[in-house]
Structures are given as structure tokens and as C-alpha cells.
Amino acid sequence: MKGFKDFVMHGNLVELAVAFVIAGAFGEVVKTMVDVIMSIVGKVGGNPDFNTWEPAKIPLGAFITALVAFLILAAVVYFFIVKPYTHAKELFFPAEPESDTVDPNTELLKEIRDSVRARPTL
């Protein structure tokens, strides 16, 4: 029973559950935003529904409709989520400059390691 309790109370499992719930709710937000953009596209250029288009009896229309919806979804995610998130992350948490200097403790440990390896074995 202790093993099961440890498994259930393990931090990663709880974080994963929270992420799953948040992702489901966030998916609805993104889907609604895509619907809004598809409506705007529909008002500008007509209804963006190609489902009935079947050249040579090949149902390419459904694929084109799904492709347009995917591209709009990708644009919404990139411009309204990824771009602002990246900008905010750079603004509030700037990356630390990489240092070319080696930590003196690391060099000392390497010297100790090398001297231990160089000792003759008994």
C-alpha cells in the first residue's frame, strides 16, 4: 500500500494531471479562436469549406479544408501564444551569458582524478 501511496503522491504525476486538465481547457480556447478567424475569412472571401470539391471523384476538398484549418490553428498558436510567451520569457528571465572560463573547482577535481589514476596499483 505504501508503494501505491508514493506513486499517487509523486510530484510528477500530479503535475501531469494538472497539465492534462489545463491542456483540455486551453484546447477549447484555441478552437474558439480558430472559429473566430474562420468566420472572418468566411466574411471576407466566402465560406472556407471545400468539402464538396471532388476533382476526378477524388475527395480533395475535405483535405484542403482540414489543411486551411490547421494552418490557421498553427498561426493562432504561434502569433498569440508562442511569440508573446517567448518575448515575455526573454524580458523577465534573460538568459545568463555563457562563460568561457572553467570553474577552478572542476580543474582541481580533474587534477585529483588524474593523479589517482596515475598511481601504481598494488
N, C-alpha and C positions, 0 to 999 in steps of 0.2 A: 504494500500500500504506500510505503514511503517513496518508492521509485515513481509511482504514478503521480503522487503529490508534487514531487520535484519536477516531473515532466510538465505538468499543467501549470505550475507556478513559475516555470523558467521564463526569463525575461523575453527571449526571442519569440516565443510562442505568443505571448500577449501582444508584443509589438506587431507581429504578423497579423493577428486577428484585427487589431485596430487599423492597420494599413488596408486590409481587405474591406472593412466596412467603409472607410474613408474613400477608397477607390471606387466602390459602388456608387456612393453618393456623388463623387466627382464626375463619374461617367455620365450621370444624368445631366449635370451642368454642361458638360461638353456637348452632349447630344442636343440639348436645347439650344445652345449657341449655334451649332451646325444647322438646326432647323431654321433659326432666325436668318442666318446667312443664305440658306437655300431659298427662303421666302423673298429676300431682297433680290437674289439672282433671278427668281421667277418673275418678279415685278419688272425688272429691267429688260430681260431677254426672253420672257415666256417661261412656261413651266419646264424646269430642267429634268424631264422624265423621258428617257429614251427606251423604256421597256418594250414598247411596241415595235421598235425598229428591228427588222429581221431581213437583212440583205441575203439573198440566196438561201432563204429558210434557215439561216444561222442566227441564233438569238444573241447578237452582239449588243443589243440595246440595254439589256439588264447589266451586262458587264460595264458598259460606258456609264450608266447611271451610278453603279457602285464605285467606279473609278473617280467620277466627279465628286461624289460624297466623301470618299476617302481623302482626296486632295484638299477639299475644304476643311475636313476634320484635321488633317495634318497642319494646315495653315493656321487654324484657330489655336491648336495646341502650341505651335511654335511661337506665334506672334503674341498670344495673350497669356501664355504660361512660361514657356522656356526662356524667351527673351527677357521679360521682366524679372524672372527669378535669377537668371544669370547676372543681370545688371545689379540687382539688389545684393546678391551674394558678393560681387566684386566691390560694391560700395561699402557694405557693412563688415565684410570679412575679407580684407585684402590678403592676397597670397604673400607669404613671407618670402623674401628674396633668398634664392639658393646660395649657399655659401660654398666656396671652393676650398675653404680651409678644413683640415681634418681635425677632429676632436683629439686633443692631446691624450686623453684617457684611452682612446681607441688605439693610438700609436703605442702607448705603454703596454697595453694588453697584448698587442701583436708581438712586441719585443719579448715579453714574458713567455708567450706561446712558443715563439721560435727558439728561445733558449732552452725551454723544457724539451722540445723535440730534438734539440742538438745533443742533449745529454746521452751518454752511452747507457744502454740498458744492461741490467745485471743478469 
